[in-house]
Amino acid sequence: MTLAKSMPIVASQTAINVLTALLEARTGQQIAAYRSWRLDTALKPLLRDRKLDTLDQLVTQLLEGSDRLIGDRIVDALVNQETSFFRDALVFDQLVEAVAAAQSDRRRVRIWCAGCSTGQEPLSLAMVFAERHAASGAPMPEIIATDVSEAALARARAGRFSQFEIQRGLPVRRMIRWFDTTGSDWVAKPELVKLITFRRMNLVSDQPPPGRFDIVLCRNVLLYLSTETKTGVFPKFADALNPGGKLVLGAGETVIGQTSAFEPSREFRGFYQVNTKHPRTRSTG
Ligand SMILES: C[S@@+](CC[C@H](N)C(=O)[O-])C[C@H]1O[C@@H](n2cnc3c(N)ncnc32)[C@H](O)[C@@H]1O
């Protein structure tokens, strides 16, 4: 039997439990019981690809362990990778100011873009700072972009976007300056992609990238984590920041009531800084 697009997928409660537990174990993300229909929608392409009819069959393949990659494919399909170029555009103006302030002591400024998805966010940063460099000679910050999903990172490194994706948030001027067309897709110029270092990193279980950062951008990632998991992630960000460094969260996210490691920034509205009372636990220089 082949799966029609609209056909609901049969799933036992056991299969749902295995899949939600896998996602939580690998990423810290939870799918609430009332949202378990999301499994059905998100995993349909994978089932079709593997010529399976039910989530139970998929879970059987997972538990048999004969295919090492199947767990990765399931997690990649289940994590929310929604993103766009220049998402919440005003944040980028503030980031330019924050980088300029950090550059005043002539160090190379470092930005960590955590949960970078398919690359639109770090590529937006790279465009802003490369244009600033070309216009004024201001030094380029180092941009490190991480994500738990190898599939998302592969897309980010390729810098290849559909017509729909490229139009979301990217002004035509920048589309033409920084991208080439290939068939109906748009591909970021290598000179832009090479301004970013991409690495796989799980925010919940891995150590942050080495060295300290002036800005940690982690937008629209933590909202999918349980309160308990988030509690463990905030101190990692605090330890990864230079003194005076800033944390930037998504528009609907806050540290207030979530952690004592951060407090609202006094200089940049909507940004956060390390609470001076937070004890550092990491000695990376
Ligand atoms: C909704 S996207 C947000 C992308 C981008 N930051 C933005 O705001 O447009 C969330 C990203 O976080 C990643 N993610 C989820 N859990 C993660 C974890 N535990 N560690 C690292 N990345 C994670 C997902 O793979 C996904 O690419």
The ligand as a MOL file (V3000), in Angstrom:
LIG
                    3D

  0  0  0     0  0            999 V3000
M  V30 BEGIN CTAB
M  V30 COUNTS 27 29 0 0 0
M  V30 BEGIN ATOM
M  V30 1 C 12.6950 27.1940 15.1020 0
M  V30 2 S 14.3910 26.9880 14.6140 0 CHG=1
M  V30 3 C 15.0220 28.6160 14.9240 0
M  V30 4 C 16.0560 29.0360 13.9130 0
M  V30 5 C 16.6240 30.4350 14.0780 0
M  V30 6 N 17.3420 30.5730 15.3370 0
M  V30 7 C 15.5480 31.4900 13.9590 0
M  V30 8 O 15.1380 32.0660 14.9800 0
M  V30 9 O 15.0780 31.7390 12.8370 0 CHG=-1
M  V30 10 C 15.0190 26.0140 15.9860 0
M  V30 11 C 16.3570 25.3370 15.6730 0
M  V30 12 O 16.8840 24.8600 16.9190 0
M  V30 13 C 17.4690 23.5990 16.7050 0
M  V30 14 N 17.5020 22.8620 17.9720 0
M  V30 15 C 16.4730 22.2830 18.6280 0
M  V30 16 N 16.8910 21.6660 19.7420 0
M  V30 17 C 18.2310 21.8610 19.7920 0
M  V30 18 C 19.2500 21.4570 20.7020 0
M  V30 19 N 18.9680 20.7080 21.7830 0
M  V30 20 N 20.5190 21.8260 20.4440 0
M  V30 21 C 20.8160 22.5710 19.3550 0
M  V30 22 N 19.9020 22.9860 18.4460 0
M  V30 23 C 18.6280 22.6290 18.6630 0
M  V30 24 C 16.5740 22.9310 15.6620 0
M  V30 25 O 17.2550 21.8950 14.9710 0
M  V30 26 C 16.2110 24.1250 14.7830 0
M  V30 27 O 17.0780 24.2260 13.6870 0
M  V30 END ATOM
M  V30 BEGIN BOND
M  V30 1 1 1 2
M  V30 2 1 2 3
M  V30 3 1 2 10
M  V30 4 1 3 4
M  V30 5 1 4 5
M  V30 6 1 5 6
M  V30 7 1 5 7
M  V30 8 2 7 8
M  V30 9 1 7 9
M  V30 10 1 10 11
M  V30 11 1 11 12
M  V30 12 1 11 26
M  V30 13 1 12 13
M  V30 14 1 13 14
M  V30 15 1 13 24
M  V30 16 1 14 15
M  V30 17 1 14 23
M  V30 18 2 15 16
M  V30 19 1 16 17
M  V30 20 1 17 18
M  V30 21 2 17 23
M  V30 22 1 18 19
M  V30 23 2 18 20
M  V30 24 1 20 21
M  V30 25 2 21 22
M  V30 26 1 22 23
M  V30 27 1 24 25
M  V30 28 1 24 26
M  V30 29 1 26 27
M  V30 END BOND
M  V30 END CTAB
M  END
